Amino acid sequence: MTDWILSIEGTPAGHTAALWLALSAAFLHAVFGALQKGRHDPWLTRGAIDVSYGVMAAPFALFVVPWPEPHMWVIFLGAFVIHVIYKLLQAWAYTKGAYTVVYPVVRGTGPLFAVVGAYLIFGERFNAVQWLGVAVLLSGIFGLALYNLRNLVAARDTLHAALGLAVLTGLFVALYTTYDAYGIRATADPFTFLAWFFMIDGLVMPVIAWRRWHAMENPPEVAPLMLRGFIGGIIAFASFGSVMLATRLDKVGEAAVLRETSTVFAALIGVLVLKETVGPRRIALMALIAAGAVIVEMGG
């Protein structure tokens, strides 16, 4: 698998593979976000997910993939710090606003920052058509935020906080996307980065979740929570692994933007699974975000 990935890196076949990997990551990340926002407290769900994928990744990191090169330890430390802050912000945002309010703004704001980061770090440049796509994507984001500010009734008192946290979380999405793309390119074997990342990344949120669970008057049963965590761990492997491999095979900015077609999947999940009221206008604005991502890909 590693040899095949390295052989198509930077080739037309690699571009096609990166396209499908980014689209897969889009769908899976929408499912992941709904899973965290769903039945249980999002802090508890995230803790259950992290401990699950940390335990599952450990045997691969310690016994299967090549050992990390010395320079990778500093990179892993940076990734650990960035992802902890991101997850704290994400869980906080979900406690303040509905999934269909928070998720599109987080996933839509991230690509703009990611495109800038890809230019500064990797020298990637967008053409005029691709920047048009970014503009369409941003119009959907800010249109959705404005619509929510004007029309949303539920959780109105925390809406401004939810939107502010969503934008800040989006900044950290871009930061980890760009930084992790650098990290996965810095090691000879991309699966070394992925295995060690997941093992290290699963250390903090379980502790926070455990303390929060013990502080609750009526904590949820552990078994259903851990089942959700196990499923989320599998989805996290597939989602994050897909987009990271996409950034190694092709341009970071394009992969980051294309992944934000997840907003369409998020709208469907919000309506069909979480039973949230979305409405045709908000669905149209979410689709506009996805359309911008498609324009960026087609323009490239």
C-alpha positions as CSV (number, residue, x, y, z in Angstrom):
1,M,0.0,0.0,0.0
2,T,2.8,2.4,0.9
3,D,4.7,1.7,-2.2
4,W,1.6,2.3,-4.4
5,I,0.9,5.6,-2.7
6,L,4.5,6.8,-3.1
7,S,4.5,5.7,-6.8
8,I,1.4,7.8,-7.7
9,E,2.3,10.9,-5.7
10,G,2.3,14.0,-7.9
11,T,0.9,12.1,-10.9
12,P,-2.5,12.3,-12.7
13,A,-3.4,9.0,-11.0
14,G,-2.5,10.6,-7.7
15,H,-4.8,13.6,-8.4
16,T,-7.7,11.3,-9.1
17,A,-7.0,9.2,-6.0
18,A,-6.8,12.5,-4.0
19,L,-10.2,13.6,-5.4
20,W,-11.9,10.4,-4.2
21,L,-10.1,10.4,-0.9
22,A,-11.2,14.0,-0.2
23,L,-14.9,13.2,-1.1
24,S,-14.8,10.1,1.1
25,A,-13.4,12.3,3.9
26,A,-16.2,14.8,3.3
27,F,-19.0,12.2,3.8
28,L,-17.3,10.5,6.7
29,H,-16.5,13.7,8.5
30,A,-20.2,14.8,8.3
31,V,-21.1,11.4,9.9
32,F,-18.4,11.9,12.5
33,G,-19.7,15.4,13.4
34,A,-23.2,14.1,13.8
35,L,-22.0,11.2,15.9
36,Q,-20.3,13.7,18.3
37,K,-23.3,16.0,18.4
38,G,-25.9,13.3,18.7
39,R,-27.3,11.4,21.7
40,H,-24.7,12.0,24.4
41,D,-22.8,15.0,25.7
42,P,-20.3,15.9,23.0
43,W,-17.5,16.0,25.5
44,L,-18.2,12.4,26.5
45,T,-18.6,11.2,23.0
46,R,-15.3,12.8,21.9
47,G,-13.6,11.2,24.9
48,A,-15.0,7.8,24.0
49,I,-14.0,8.2,20.3
50,D,-10.4,9.3,21.2
51,V,-9.7,6.5,23.6
52,S,-11.1,4.0,21.0
53,Y,-8.9,5.1,18.2
54,G,-5.9,5.6,20.5
55,V,-6.1,2.0,21.7
56,M,-6.7,0.7,18.2
57,A,-3.7,2.7,16.7
58,A,-1.2,1.7,19.4
59,P,-0.3,-1.8,18.1
60,F,0.2,-0.4,14.6
61,A,2.3,2.4,15.8
62,L,4.5,0.3,18.1
63,F,4.8,-2.9,16.1
64,V,3.7,-2.6,12.4
65,V,4.7,0.7,10.8
66,P,8.4,1.9,10.6
67,W,9.6,3.8,13.6
68,P,9.4,7.6,13.3
69,E,12.5,9.5,12.2
70,P,14.1,11.7,15.0
71,H,12.8,14.9,13.5
72,M,9.2,13.6,13.6
73,W,8.9,13.9,17.4
74,V,8.8,17.7,17.3
75,I,6.2,17.5,14.5
76,F,4.1,15.1,16.6
77,L,4.2,17.5,19.6
78,G,3.0,20.4,17.4
79,A,0.1,18.2,16.0
80,F,-0.9,17.1,19.5
81,V,-1.2,20.7,20.8
82,I,-3.1,21.9,17.7
83,H,-5.6,19.0,17.7
84,V,-6.3,19.3,21.5
85,I,-7.2,23.0,21.1
86,Y,-9.3,22.2,18.0
87,K,-11.2,19.5,19.8
88,L,-11.9,21.7,22.9
89,L,-13.2,24.4,20.7
90,Q,-15.3,22.0,18.6
91,A,-16.9,20.4,21.7
92,W,-17.6,23.8,23.2
93,A,-19.2,25.0,20.0
94,Y,-21.5,22.0,19.9
95,T,-22.7,22.8,23.5
96,K,-23.7,26.3,22.3
97,G,-25.4,25.6,19.0
98,A,-27.2,23.1,16.8
99,Y,-25.2,20.8,14.6
100,T,-26.6,22.4,11.4
101,V,-25.6,25.8,12.7
102,V,-22.1,25.0,13.9
103,Y,-20.9,22.4,11.4
104,P,-21.2,24.3,8.1
105,V,-19.5,27.4,9.5
106,V,-16.6,25.3,11.0
107,R,-16.1,23.3,7.8
108,G,-16.7,26.3,5.5
109,T,-14.3,28.7,7.2
110,G,-11.5,26.2,7.4
111,P,-10.7,26.1,3.6
112,L,-10.1,29.9,3.3
113,F,-7.4,29.7,6.0
114,A,-6.1,26.4,4.6
115,V,-5.6,27.9,1.1
116,V,-3.6,30.8,2.6
117,G,-1.6,28.3,4.7
118,A,-0.9,26.1,1.6
119,Y,0.3,29.2,-0.3
120,L,2.7,30.3,2.5
121,I,4.0,26.8,3.4
122,F,3.8,24.8,0.1
123,G,3.8,27.6,-2.5
124,E,0.5,26.5,-3.9
125,R,-1.4,29.1,-5.9
126,F,-5.1,29.2,-7.0
127,N,-6.2,30.5,-10.4
128,A,-9.0,33.0,-11.0
129,V,-11.7,30.3,-11.4
130,Q,-10.6,28.6,-8.1
131,W,-10.7,31.9,-6.3
132,L,-14.3,32.3,-7.7
133,G,-15.0,29.0,-6.1
134,V,-13.7,30.2,-2.8
135,A,-15.8,33.3,-3.1
136,V,-18.9,31.2,-3.7
137,L,-18.1,29.0,-0.8
138,L,-17.6,32.0,1.5
139,S,-20.9,33.6,0.3
140,G,-22.7,30.4,1.4
141,I,-20.9,30.5,4.8
142,F,-21.7,34.1,5.6
143,G,-25.1,33.9,4.1
144,L,-25.8,30.9,6.4
145,A,-24.4,32.7,9.4
146,L,-26.6,35.8,8.6
147,Y,-29.7,33.7,8.1
148,N,-29.1,32.0,11.5
149,L,-28.6,35.3,13.2
150,R,-31.9,36.6,11.8
151,N,-34.2,33.6,11.9
152,L,-33.1,31.0,14.4
153,V,-35.3,30.7,17.5
154,A,-33.9,27.7,19.3
155,A,-30.8,28.3,21.5
156,R,-31.0,32.0,20.5
157,D,-29.2,33.2,23.6
158,T,-26.1,31.2,22.8
159,L,-26.1,31.7,19.0
160,H,-23.5,34.4,18.8
161,A,-21.2,32.3,21.0
162,A,-21.8,29.3,18.8
163,L,-21.0,31.2,15.6
164,G,-17.9,32.8,17.1
165,L,-16.6,29.4,18.4
166,A,-17.4,27.9,15.0
167,V,-15.2,30.4,13.1
168,L,-12.4,30.0,15.6
169,T,-12.7,26.2,15.3
170,G,-12.5,26.6,11.5
171,L,-9.2,28.5,11.9
172,F,-7.8,25.5,13.8
173,V,-9.2,23.1,11.1
174,A,-7.1,25.0,8.6
175,L,-4.1,25.0,10.9
176,Y,-4.2,21.2,11.5
177,T,-4.9,20.5,7.9
178,T,-1.9,22.5,6.8
179,Y,0.4,21.4,9.6
180,D,-0.6,17.7,9.3
181,A,0.0,17.9,5.5
182,Y,3.5,19.0,6.3
183,G,3.9,16.2,8.9
184,I,2.7,13.4,6.6
185,R,5.2,14.6,3.9
186,A,8.0,14.8,6.4
187,T,8.2,11.1,6.9
188,A,9.1,8.4,4.4
189,D,6.1,6.2,5.2
190,P,2.8,8.1,5.5
191,F,1.3,5.4,7.7
192,T,4.0,6.0,10.3
193,F,2.5,9.5,10.7
194,L,-1.1,8.3,10.8
195,A,-0.5,5.5,13.3
196,W,1.5,7.6,15.7
197,F,-0.8,10.6,15.3
198,F,-3.8,8.6,16.3
199,M,-2.1,7.0,19.3
200,I,-0.8,10.3,20.7
201,D,-4.0,12.2,19.8
202,G,-6.1,9.9,22.0
203,L,-4.5,10.9,25.3
204,V,-6.3,14.1,26.5
205,M,-10.0,14.0,25.7
206,P,-10.7,10.7,27.5
207,V,-9.4,12.3,30.7
208,I,-11.6,15.3,30.3
209,A,-14.6,13.1,29.5
210,W,-14.0,10.8,32.5
211,R,-13.9,13.8,34.9
212,R,-17.1,15.2,33.2
213,W,-18.9,11.8,33.5
214,H,-18.1,11.5,37.2
215,A,-19.3,15.1,37.8
216,M,-22.8,14.4,36.3
217,E,-25.8,13.7,38.5
218,N,-27.1,11.1,36.0
219,P,-24.2,10.0,33.8
220,P,-25.1,7.9,30.8
221,E,-24.3,4.2,30.7
222,V,-20.8,3.4,29.7
223,A,-21.5,0.5,27.2
224,P,-23.6,2.5,24.7
225,L,-21.2,5.4,25.0
226,M,-18.2,3.2,24.3
227,L,-20.0,1.6,21.4
228,R,-20.5,5.0,19.9
229,G,-16.8,5.7,20.6
230,F,-15.7,2.6,18.8
231,I,-17.8,3.4,15.7
232,G,-16.5,7.0,15.8
233,G,-12.9,5.7,16.1
234,I,-13.3,3.7,12.9
235,I,-14.9,6.6,11.1
236,A,-12.0,8.9,12.3
237,F,-9.4,6.5,10.9
238,A,-11.1,6.5,7.5
239,S,-12.0,10.3,7.4
240,F,-8.8,11.8,8.7
241,G,-6.6,9.2,7.0
242,S,-8.3,9.8,3.7
243,V,-7.8,13.6,3.7
244,M,-4.2,13.3,4.9
245,L,-3.3,10.9,2.2
246,A,-5.1,13.3,-0.3
247,T,-2.8,16.1,0.9
248,R,0.2,14.0,0.3
249,L,-0.9,12.8,-3.2
250,D,-2.0,16.3,-4.4
251,K,-2.4,19.9,-3.5
252,V,-3.3,20.7,0.1
253,G,-5.6,23.6,-0.7
254,E,-7.7,21.7,-3.2
255,A,-8.1,18.7,-0.8
256,A,-9.1,21.0,2.0
257,V,-11.7,22.8,-0.1
258,L,-13.2,19.7,-1.7
259,R,-13.6,18.1,1.7
260,E,-16.1,20.9,2.6
261,T,-18.7,19.2,0.4
262,S,-19.4,17.6,3.7
263,T,-21.8,20.5,4.4
264,V,-24.4,18.8,2.0
265,F,-24.0,15.5,3.8
266,A,-24.3,17.4,7.1
267,A,-27.6,19.0,6.1
268,L,-29.1,15.6,5.2
269,I,-27.9,14.0,8.4
270,G,-29.2,17.0,10.5
271,V,-32.7,16.5,9.0
272,L,-32.9,12.7,8.6
273,V,-31.0,11.5,11.6
274,L,-30.8,14.3,14.2
275,K,-34.4,15.6,13.4
276,E,-33.2,19.2,13.3
277,T,-35.3,21.8,11.4
278,V,-33.2,23.0,8.6
279,G,-35.5,24.5,5.9
280,P,-35.0,25.0,2.2
281,R,-33.1,28.3,2.5
282,R,-30.5,26.9,4.9
283,I,-30.1,23.8,2.7
284,A,-29.6,26.0,-0.3
285,L,-26.9,28.0,1.5
286,M,-25.1,24.8,2.5
287,A,-25.3,23.6,-1.1
288,L,-23.7,26.9,-2.1
289,I,-20.7,26.1,0.1
290,A,-20.4,22.7,-1.5
291,A,-20.7,24.3,-5.0
292,G,-17.8,26.6,-4.2
293,A,-15.7,23.6,-3.4
294,V,-16.7,21.9,-6.7
295,I,-15.7,25.0,-8.6
296,V,-12.3,25.1,-7.0
297,E,-11.7,21.4,-8.0
298,M,-13.0,21.9,-11.6
299,G,-11.0,25.1,-12.0
300,G,-7.8,23.3,-11.1
